Amino acid sequence: MFHPLALCIGLRYTRAKRRNHFISFITLTSVLGVTLGVTALITVLSVMNGFEKELKERILGMTAHATLHERGVPMKDWRTVLSRVEREPEVLAAAPFVRSEGMLTHAGRVHGVLVRGVEPSLEPRVSRVGSRMIEGSLDSLEPGGFRIVLGHELARFLRARVGDKVTLVAPEPATTAIGILPRLRRFTVSGIFEVGMNEYDANMALINLQDASKMFRLGGGASGLRLKFADLYDAPRIARDLARRLGDGFLVIDWTQYHKNFFRALKTEKTVMFVILALIVAVAAFNIVSTLVMVVTDKQADIAILRTLGLSPRRVMRVFMVQGLLIGLGGTLLGIAGGVWLAEHVTTIVPAIERMFNTQFLPADVYYISELPSDLRLGDVVTVGLVAFLMCLLGTLYPSWRASRVQPAEALRYE
């Protein structure tokens, strides 16, 4: 294909004669089509990678790599289990927790919440909530103090500040001599956290482990242990091995099971977006087909003369393949450059557009993440570039084959 003669003629044919600038215009649109398709593909894949990375970091900042439970009962002797689990080489840290639902009321407002009981001295080992405090401290959750730490959006909805009293209503009522009554407890707000994910900032409250055990009638026990592993992405295997060593009385659930459908949906969406946006490149490749067909029609006399001078049909085919591949290669390289630049700067471009039009593309109360992240990966750039180039290569085959089938006598009959 890259024989000097074929390459020289192919390069010459990329410049149309003065009498036919329409072909040059179609060639330019073909290059721009490939460029736009590749740019869009790289940018969208980078943004989706950014979303996936941010979601994993924020979800796993509040969700442990795995949780350990006793089957069917609260974990009464969690300290013994904790010391046993921490001896496992692949377990970096563990912390007890109580998990339940409830309702918080303050200033005439009511909101359903996920209540998590934590041990303040152990919790920072398995989650980042301690480093995300914007008011107060996690250490303020002393046993028997009945203090509570609220998510930023939850505190804003309840109009609660540090030092205010809020009422927590447990889901299971208490049976008394005068009938069934709801179980209530007044808590003092001692801190506010913000992890940057609306699901937690607007729906989670933290209290001391012992207070939670009393509130939800666990008899001093815990719902289980939150575990942190040495390798986050090897959590399924480590969880299976740990459950087998601990025996049938324990259940280990890793983070991929808690959010399995969510991350699978993200992966599927990324694949679908790749296919959809690849169609843009396919359309540009069809433009290359139309461009080369017109060039072949325009150059029939030239092809016939080259054939009479001894150029074989195979080399004639190479001439027009070179021309098509130059169009595809130029569009692909420009698209890669544009896509890499846009992916690197999308985090500053989108906020500027939002300020210009006074709008917000990703409202925090609707989406998990309110800012547009980007994570450019070399593998995606290479894949997009190869797919675009292969599509352009396929687009050159038919017109080039037609050029090789031109008969000199037929082409020169009316010249």
C-alpha positions in Angstrom: 0.0 0.0 0.0 2.8 2.4 0.8 4.8 1.8 -2.3 6.4 5.1 -3.3 4.5 5.4 -6.6 1.1 4.6 -5.0 1.9 7.0 -2.1 3.0 9.8 -4.4 -0.1 9.5 -6.7 -2.4 9.2 -3.7 -1.0 12.3 -2.1 -1.4 14.2 -5.4 -5.0 13.1 -5.7 -5.9 14.5 -2.2 -5.5 18.0 -3.9 -8.3 18.5 -6.3 -7.8 20.3 -9.6 -8.8 23.9 -9.9 -11.9 23.0 -11.8 -13.4 20.8 -9.1 -13.3 22.3 -5.6 -16.5 20.4 -4.6 -14.4 17.2 -4.0 -12.0 19.1 -1.8 -15.0 20.3 0.2 -16.4 16.8 0.6 -12.9 15.6 1.6 -12.8 18.4 4.3 -16.2 17.4 5.6 -15.1 13.8 5.8 -12.0 14.8 7.9 -14.1 17.0 10.2 -16.7 14.1 10.6 -14.0 11.7 11.8 -12.5 14.4 14.0 -15.8 15.2 15.7 -16.6 11.6 16.2 -13.3 10.7 17.7 -13.3 13.9 19.9 -16.9 13.1 21.2 -16.0 9.4 21.9 -12.8 10.2 23.9 -14.5 13.0 25.8 -17.7 11.1 26.7 -15.7 8.0 27.7 -13.4 10.1 29.9 -16.4 11.7 31.6 -18.0 8.4 32.2 -14.7 7.1 33.6 -14.7 10.1 35.9 -18.2 9.4 37.1 -17.4 5.8 37.8 -14.2 6.7 39.7 -15.9 9.5 41.7 -18.9 7.3 42.6 -16.6 4.4 43.7 -14.5 6.8 45.9 -17.6 8.5 47.5 -19.6 5.3 48.0 -16.6 3.4 49.4 -15.8 6.4 51.5 -18.9 5.6 53.5 -19.4 2.0 52.6 -16.9 -0.6 53.9 -15.2 -3.0 51.6 -17.2 -5.8 53.2 -19.5 -6.3 56.2 -19.4 -9.3 58.5 -22.7 -10.5 60.2 -23.8 -13.4 62.4 -26.5 -15.2 60.6 -30.0 -14.2 61.9 -28.9 -12.6 65.2 -27.1 -9.5 66.4 -23.3 -9.9 67.0 -23.2 -9.9 70.8 -19.5 -10.6 71.3 -18.2 -8.4 68.5 -15.0 -7.7 70.3 -13.9 -11.3 70.1 -14.9 -11.5 66.5 -13.1 -8.2 65.8 -9.8 -9.5 67.3 -10.1 -12.7 65.3 -10.8 -11.0 62.0 -7.9 -8.5 62.4 -5.5 -11.4 62.6 -6.4 -12.2 58.9 -3.5 -11.0 56.7 -5.7 -9.4 54.0 -7.9 -7.5 56.5 -6.4 -4.1 57.2 -9.0 -2.9 59.7 -12.4 -3.6 61.2 -15.0 -1.7 63.1 -18.3 -2.5 64.7 -21.6 -0.9 63.5 -25.3 -0.8 64.1 -27.5 -0.1 61.1 -31.2 0.8 61.3 -33.8 3.2 59.9 -35.7 5.9 61.8 -37.2 9.3 61.6 -35.7 12.6 62.8 -37.8 15.5 63.8 -36.9 19.1 64.4 -38.5 22.5 64.1 -41.7 20.9 62.8 -39.9 19.0 60.1 -39.7 15.2 59.7 -37.2 13.2 57.6 -36.6 9.5 57.3 -32.9 8.6 57.9 -30.5 5.8 57.9 -29.0 5.6 61.4 -25.6 4.1 61.8 -24.1 3.4 65.2 -20.3 3.7 65.2 -17.4 3.4 67.6 -15.6 6.8 67.2 -12.2 5.5 67.9 -12.5 2.7 65.3 -14.7 4.2 62.6 -11.9 6.3 60.9 -10.1 3.0 60.1 -12.8 1.8 57.7 -14.5 5.1 56.4 -13.6 8.7 55.6 -16.5 10.3 57.4 -14.2 11.5 60.2 -12.1 13.6 57.7 -15.3 15.0 56.1 -16.6 16.8 59.2 -17.4 20.4 58.4 -18.6 21.2 62.0 -17.9 19.4 65.2 -16.0 16.1 65.6 -16.7 12.4 65.4 -15.1 12.0 68.8 -18.0 13.9 70.3 -20.1 10.7 70.0 -19.4 9.5 73.6 -21.3 6.6 75.0 -24.4 7.6 77.0 -24.1 11.2 75.7 -26.9 10.6 73.1 -25.3 12.9 70.6 -25.8 12.7 66.8 -23.9 13.7 63.7 -25.9 14.7 60.7 -25.3 14.9 57.0 -25.0 18.4 55.6 -28.2 18.3 53.5 -30.1 16.5 56.3 -29.2 19.2 58.8 -30.1 21.9 56.3 -33.6 20.3 55.7 -34.2 19.9 59.4 -32.9 23.5 60.1 -30.7 21.9 62.8 -27.3 23.3 63.9 -24.6 22.0 66.3 -26.1 22.2 69.8 -29.7 21.8 68.8 -31.9 19.0 70.1 -33.5 16.6 67.5 -35.8 13.7 68.2 -35.1 10.3 66.8 -38.1 7.9 66.4 -37.2 4.2 66.2 -39.2 2.0 63.7 -40.2 -0.6 66.4 -42.8 0.7 68.9 -42.6 0.1 72.6 -45.3 -1.9 74.4 -46.5 -0.3 77.7 -49.3 -0.7 80.2 -51.3 2.0 78.4 -50.7 0.5 74.9 -48.2 0.6 72.1 -46.2 3.8 72.0 -43.5 5.0 69.6 -39.9 4.9 71.0 -38.4 8.3 71.0 -35.1 9.7 72.1 -33.8 13.3 72.2 -30.3 13.7 70.7 -28.0 16.7 70.7 -26.5 17.6 67.3 -22.7 17.5 67.9 -21.4 17.6 64.3 -22.2 17.9 60.6 -20.4 16.0 57.8 -20.3 16.4 54.0 -19.0 13.6 51.8 -20.2 15.1 48.5 -22.7 12.5 47.8 -26.4 13.4 48.2 -27.5 9.9 49.1 -25.4 10.1 52.4 -25.4 13.9 53.0 -29.2 14.0 52.9 -30.2 10.7 54.5 -27.6 9.6 57.1 -27.1 10.2 60.8 -24.4 8.8 63.0 -24.7 8.0 66.7 -22.5 6.2 69.3 -22.5 2.4 69.0 -23.7 1.8 72.6 -26.5 4.4 72.2 -27.6 2.8 69.0 -27.6 -0.7 70.6 -29.9 0.6 73.4 -32.1 2.5 71.0 -32.7 -0.4 68.7 -32.7 -3.1 71.4 -29.6 -5.1 70.4 -28.6 -5.8 74.0 -25.2 -4.2 73.8 -24.3 -6.0 70.6 -23.8 -4.7 67.0 -25.3 -5.4 63.6 -21.9 -6.6 62.5 -18.4 -5.5 61.6 -17.3 -3.3 58.7 -14.1 -4.5 57.1 -11.3 -2.9 55.1 -9.2 -5.1 52.8 -5.7 -4.6 51.4 -7.1 -4.8 47.8 -10.4 -3.1 47.2 -11.0 -4.8 43.8 -10.2 -8.2 45.2 -12.9 -7.9 47.8 -15.2 -10.7 46.4 -12.4 -13.3 46.7 -11.2 -12.1 50.1 -14.8 -12.1 51.4 -15.4 -15.7 50.2 -12.2 -16.9 51.8 -12.9 -15.1 55.0 -16.5 -16.5 55.3 -15.1 -20.1 54.7 -12.6 -19.7 57.4 -15.0 -18.2 59.9 -17.6 -21.0 59.4 -21.3 -21.3 58.6 -22.4 -19.0 61.5 -21.1 -15.9 59.7 -22.0 -14.1 56.6 -19.6 -11.8 54.7 -21.0 -9.4 52.1 -18.6 -7.4 49.9 -19.2 -4.0 48.4 -19.8 -5.3 44.9 -22.9 -7.2 46.2 -24.3 -4.1 47.9 -23.9 -2.0 44.7 -23.7 -4.8 42.1 -26.5 -3.6 39.9 -25.5 0.0 40.1 -21.9 -0.5 38.9 -23.1 -3.1 36.3 -25.5 -0.4 34.9 -22.6 2.1 34.7 -20.5 -0.4 32.7 -23.4 -1.2 30.4 -24.2 2.5 29.9 -20.5 3.1 29.0 -20.6 0.3 26.4 -23.8 1.6 24.9 -22.5 5.1 24.7 -19.4 3.8 22.9 -21.5 2.0 20.3 -23.8 5.0 19.8 -21.0 7.5 19.4 -19.0 5.1 17.2 -21.8 5.5 14.7 -20.7 9.2 14.3 -17.3 7.8 13.1 -19.2 5.3 10.9 -21.1 8.1 9.2 -17.8 9.9 8.6 -16.4 6.7 7.1 -19.4 6.6 4.7 -18.5 10.2 3.7 -15.1 8.8 2.8 -16.8 6.3 0.6 -18.7 9.0 -1.2 -15.6 11.1 -1.5 -13.6 8.4 -3.1 -16.4 7.3 -5.4 -16.5 10.9 -6.8 -12.7 11.0 -7.1 -12.7 7.7 -9.0 -15.4 9.0 -11.3 -13.4 12.3 -11.8 -10.1 10.5 -12.4 -11.2 7.7 -14.7 -9.2 9.1 -17.6 -6.1 9.4 -15.3 -6.6 5.8 -14.1 -6.9 4.6 -17.7 -3.6 6.4 -18.7 -1.9 4.9 -15.6 -3.1 1.5 -16.6 -1.8 1.9 -20.2 1.6 3.0 -18.7 1.8 -0.4 -16.9 0.3 0.3 -13.5 -1.4 -2.9 -12.3 -5.0 -3.0 -10.9 -3.6 -3.8 -7.4 -1.5 -0.6 -7.4 -4.4 1.4 -8.7 -6.4 0.1 -5.7 -3.5 1.1 -3.4 -3.5 4.7 -4.8 -7.1 5.3 -3.7 -6.7 3.4 -0.4 -3.8 5.7 0.4 -6.0 8.7 -0.3 -8.8 7.4 1.9 -6.5 6.4 4.7 -4.9 9.9 4.7 -8.3 11.3 5.2 -9.1 8.9 8.0 -5.7 9.2 9.6 -5.8 13.0 9.5 -9.3 13.0 11.1 -8.3 10.4 13.7 -5.2 12.3 14.8 -7.1 15.6 15.0 -9.9 13.9 16.9 -7.5 12.4 19.4 -5.8 15.8 20.0 -9.2 17.5 20.4 -10.6 14.7 22.6 -7.6 14.7 24.9 -7.7 18.5 25.2 -11.4 18.6 25.8 -11.3 15.7 28.3 -8.5 17.5 30.3 -10.4 20.8 30.4 -14.1 19.7 30.6 -14.1 20.3 34.4 -13.4 24.0 33.8 -15.4 24.4 30.5 -18.7 23.1 31.9 -18.8 25.3 35.0 -18.0 28.3 32.8 -21.0 27.4 30.6 -23.2 27.0 33.6 -22.2 30.5 34.9 -22.7 32.0 31.5 -26.3 30.6 31.1 -27.1 30.7 34.9 -28.1 27.0 34.9 -26.9 23.7 36.5 -26.6 20.6 34.3 -26.3 18.2 37.3 -28.5 19.3 40.3 -27.2 17.8 43.6 -30.7 16.8 44.7 -31.2 14.7 41.5 -27.7 13.3 40.7 -25.1 11.6 43.0 -22.5 14.0 41.7 -23.2 17.7 41.0 -19.9 18.3 39.2 -18.7 16.9 35.8 -15.6 14.8 36.5 -13.2 13.4 33.9 -10.7 10.6 33.9 -8.7 10.3 30.7 -7.3 6.8 30.1 -4.7 5.8 27.6 -6.5 2.5 26.8 -9.7 4.4 25.7 -7.7 6.8 23.5 -5.9 3.9 21.8 -9.2 1.9 21.4 -11.1 4.9 19.9 -8.2 5.7 17.6 -7.9 2.1 16.3 -11.7 1.8 15.8 -11.9 5.0 13.9 -8.9 4.1 11.7 -10.3 0.6 10.9 -13.7 2.1 10.0 -11.9 4.5 7.6 -9.9 1.6 6.2 -13.1 -0.3 5.5 -14.6 2.7 3.9 -11.8 2.8 1.3 -12.1 -0.7 0.1 -15.1 -0.5 -2.2 -14.2 2.8 -4.1 -10.6 1.5 -4.4 -11.8 -1.8 -5.8 -14.0 0.1 -8.3 -11.0 2.2 -9.4 -9.0 -1.0 -10.0 -11.8 -2.3 -12.3 -11.7 0.7 -14.6 -11.1 -0.5 -18.2 -8.7 1.9 -20.1 -10.5 1.5 -23.5 -13.9 2.3 -22.0 -12.6 5.3 -20.0 -10.7 6.8 -23.0 -13.4 6.2 -25.6 -14.9 9.7 -25.5 -11.8 11.6 -24.5 
